[in-house]
Amino acid sequence: QLQLVESGGGLVQPGGSLRLSCAASGFTLDYYAIGWFRQAPGKEREGVSCISSSGGSTDYADSVKGRFTISRDNAKNTVYLQMNSLQVEDTAVYYCSAQRPFSSDNYWGQGTEVTVSS
């Protein structure tokens, strides 16, 4: 079975932190770029952050820049999203996606829910 599994979501107060994980099962992430996406209630899915296969290049949406950090550990076949200073507006279901450059190989996880509320 080839799949991505997100974990680490939950309920947190404004200003709090969470670390999301995206673990691959059945295949190796070494050659894949990884993107984190989110979909807030009543809104379309949007890109949050991405990281190159080597981990040497990262990018962030303006709304999360300076607060979120993406990283990867290929030895563990896992990508992380550290989320600090969380805001109510960050409430969403977060998804990870693996894309192999110059290839049609693409995988999506089922998502993990993050709720920021007092």
C-alpha positions as CSV (number, residue, x, y, z in Angstrom):
1,Q,0.0,0.0,0.0
2,L,1.4,3.4,-1.0
3,Q,0.2,6.2,1.2
4,L,1.0,9.4,3.1
5,V,-0.3,9.7,6.7
6,E,-0.5,13.1,8.5
7,S,-0.6,13.3,12.2
8,G,-0.1,15.8,15.0
9,G,-3.3,17.9,14.6
10,G,-5.5,18.8,17.5
11,L,-7.0,21.6,19.5
12,V,-4.7,24.4,20.6
13,Q,-5.2,27.9,22.0
14,P,-4.2,31.0,20.1
15,G,-0.5,31.6,20.4
16,G,0.2,27.9,20.9
17,S,2.2,25.5,18.8
18,L,1.8,22.2,17.0
19,R,4.1,20.0,15.0
20,L,2.5,18.1,12.1
21,S,4.1,15.0,10.6
22,C,3.7,13.5,7.2
23,A,5.0,9.9,7.0
24,A,5.3,7.8,3.8
25,S,4.3,4.2,3.8
26,G,5.1,1.8,1.0
27,F,7.5,4.1,-0.9
28,T,10.5,6.3,-0.3
29,L,10.4,10.1,-0.1
30,D,14.0,10.7,-1.1
31,Y,13.2,11.9,-4.6
32,Y,10.0,13.7,-3.8
33,A,9.3,17.4,-3.2
34,I,6.7,17.8,-0.4
35,G,4.0,20.4,0.0
36,W,1.7,21.2,2.9
37,F,-1.8,22.4,2.1
38,R,-4.8,23.4,4.2
39,Q,-8.5,23.8,3.7
40,A,-10.3,26.0,6.2
41,P,-14.1,25.7,6.8
42,G,-16.0,27.2,3.9
43,K,-12.8,27.9,1.9
44,E,-10.8,26.3,-0.9
45,R,-7.6,24.4,-0.4
46,E,-4.5,26.6,-0.3
47,G,-0.8,26.0,-0.3
48,V,1.0,26.5,3.0
49,S,4.6,25.4,2.5
50,C,6.9,23.2,0.4
51,I,10.3,21.7,0.6
52,S,12.6,20.3,-2.1
53,S,13.6,16.6,-2.1
54,S,17.0,17.4,-0.6
55,G,15.6,19.7,2.0
56,G,17.8,22.6,0.8
57,S,15.0,24.8,-0.6
58,T,11.8,25.8,1.2
59,D,9.0,28.2,0.6
60,Y,6.0,29.6,2.6
61,A,2.8,31.3,2.0
62,D,2.8,34.9,3.2
63,S,0.2,34.2,5.8
64,V,2.5,31.7,7.7
65,K,5.9,33.1,6.9
66,G,7.9,33.5,10.1
67,R,5.6,31.3,12.1
68,F,5.8,27.9,10.3
69,T,8.9,25.9,9.5
70,I,9.0,22.9,7.1
71,S,11.7,20.2,7.4
72,R,12.3,16.7,6.4
73,D,14.1,13.6,7.6
74,N,14.6,11.3,4.7
75,A,16.1,8.6,7.0
76,K,12.7,8.5,8.8
77,N,10.7,8.9,5.5
78,T,8.9,11.8,7.2
79,V,8.3,15.5,6.6
80,Y,7.3,17.9,9.4
81,L,5.5,21.3,9.7
82,Q,6.3,23.1,12.9
83,M,3.6,25.7,13.6
84,N,4.2,28.4,16.1
85,S,2.2,31.4,17.2
86,L,-1.0,29.8,15.9
87,Q,-3.9,32.0,15.1
88,V,-7.6,31.3,14.8
89,E,-7.2,31.8,11.0
90,D,-4.9,28.8,10.9
91,T,-7.8,26.5,11.7
92,A,-8.1,24.0,8.9
93,V,-7.5,20.5,7.8
94,Y,-3.9,20.1,6.8
95,Y,-2.7,17.8,4.0
96,C,0.7,16.8,2.7
97,S,1.5,16.0,-0.9
98,A,4.5,14.3,-2.4
99,Q,5.5,15.1,-6.0
100,R,8.4,13.6,-7.9
101,P,10.0,16.2,-10.2
102,F,9.5,15.6,-13.9
103,S,7.2,12.7,-13.1
104,S,3.5,12.1,-12.8
105,D,4.0,10.4,-9.5
106,N,1.9,12.2,-6.9
107,Y,0.4,11.2,-3.6
108,W,-1.9,12.9,-1.1
109,G,-2.6,12.2,2.5
110,Q,-6.0,12.1,4.1
111,G,-5.4,15.2,6.3
112,T,-5.1,16.1,10.0
113,E,-7.4,18.7,11.6
114,V,-6.0,21.7,13.4
115,T,-8.4,23.8,15.5
116,V,-7.2,27.1,17.1
117,S,-9.7,28.3,19.6
118,S,-10.0,29.7,23.1
